[in-house]
C-alpha cells in the first residue's frame, strides 16, 4: 500500500475512533486492506448521517467539498470530500440504493457488514467483500462486482 495512503489512514483512524464515530473504509482501499490485489487512488469512508457531518467537522481544515445530500439514478447519500496530505478522502453517510421498483432502500447498516482488519498496528473497520460485491451489483457496476466474485471464489477454494 502507498505509504501516503497509510499515513492518511492512520490520521483518519485516530480521529474517528477517538470520537466514537460509526464508520468503515469501503471501495478500493477496503478491498486492498482485505487482500484484493488493487491499487487504491483515494480513501472512501462510509458512516451514518450524523457521523459524516461529525467527520467533516473533525477534519474541517481539510474539507475540499462540503457534505450535502447528493444523489444519482441508483444511489444517494450525504456526500463530501476531504483532501488530507494530497489524498482525496470521500465521505458518505446513510448510503441508500434504489431498488428495482424505484423506491429507495433503507440506509446501509454498517454494523451488519463491518469487519476489522489489522494494518500496521491499527484496527481498521472495512465493509465485507461479500457485501461490497452485492452493493456493486445493485449499482450496476458489474466489472467490480465480477472481480470481487472471482476473488472471493479463489479465496474459498484456497480455504478448502
N, C-alpha and C positions, 0 to 999 in steps of 0.2 A: 504494500500500500504506500502511496505517496506520503512522504514524511510531513508535508504541509497539511494534508488532509488529516493525518493522525494528530498533529498538534491542535488543529481546529476542533477535531472531535473531542480531544481531552478538555478543551475550554468549555465546549458545549456540555459535556457530561458533568463537569464540576459544577457549573452554574445551575443546570436544570435539576440535578439530583439534590443539591443543597436546598433548592426552592421547593422541592416536593412536587414537581410537575409530572403529570402522567404523559409520557412521550415515548417514541420509538423511532429508530432510524429505519427508513424504507428506501426503495429504489435500488440503484446500482451499488451504493455503499453498503446497504443492508445485505445485498446478495454477496458482495465480496467478503464481508465480515463472517458470513456463513460458509465460505469456501468456494463460492461460484467464481470461476475464472473470468472476471470482468474488470475493466479499468474505470473506476468512478471518476467523473469530472466535476461533481458537485456533491453536496450533502443534502439529503431530503429528510425532513423531520415531520412526523405526524404527531398530533396531540388532539385534545378536545378544544372546543371553542374558547373556554376560559384560558386553557393552557397556552394556546397560540398567541393570545394577547399578552399573557404573562411573559412569554419568551421574547416577544417584541420589546416589552418594557425592560427586561433584564439585559437585552443586547441593544438598547436604544442608540448607542453610539455607532452601531453597525448597520442600521436599517437602510436598505437600498430600495425597498418597495414596502410601504406601509401595509399592514394587514387590512384586507377588505373582503367582503363576501364576493366570491368570483364563481362563475360557472361556465361550463361548456355544454355541448349537447348531452354528454354522457356522465359528467361529474360536476359537483360543486363543493366548495369548502371555503373556510376563512383562510385566505392565502396571502402570504407576504414573502419577502426575501431579505436576507442579510448578506453583507459582504464582510467576512472575517478574515483578515490577513490575505486578501485576494481570492478567497474561496467563496463561491456562491453557496449560501445555505438557504434552501427553500423551506418555509414553514407552512404547514397546513393543519387546520383544525376542523374537527367534525366533518370529515370527508363523507359525502353521500354519492352513491352511484344511481343512475336512472335505470329502473327495471324495464323489462320488455314491454310492459303496459304503459310506460311513460311516467309512472309515479316515481318519486324519489324514495330510495330505501332509507332505513334508519341509519344514522351515522355509524361508522365503523367502531366497534367495541375493541379498543386497543388491548385491554387486559385479556381478552379471549384469544388473541392471536400473537401476543407478545412472548418472546423468548429472550434469554440473556446469553451473550457471548463474552468470553474473557479475551481482552485485547490489551497487551502491554500494561497489565495491572488494572485495567478498567473493566467494570461490568457494564456492557453496553446493551440497552434494550433494542431489539430488532423485531420486525414482523416475520412470522414463519414463512418459509418459502412456499409452502402449500397454499397459504392464504394469499401471498403475493401473486402466485400463478392464477388463482381464481379471480383476483381483482383485475389483473391484466386481461384475462378473457372477457370479463364483463365490460371493460373499457374498449374492447375491440383491438387491443394491442397484441395481436396474435403471435407475432415473431418472438416477443419477450416471453409470452406465456408458453410457447413451444420450447424455447430454450430452457426455461425452468422445468418443464415437464421432463425433458430429456435428462437434465442434470439430476433431478430427483430420482428418476428411474435408475440411472447409473449408481447413485448412492445406495439405493435399495438393493441392487444386485451385489454391490461390494459387501454389504452387511450380511448377505446370505452365506 
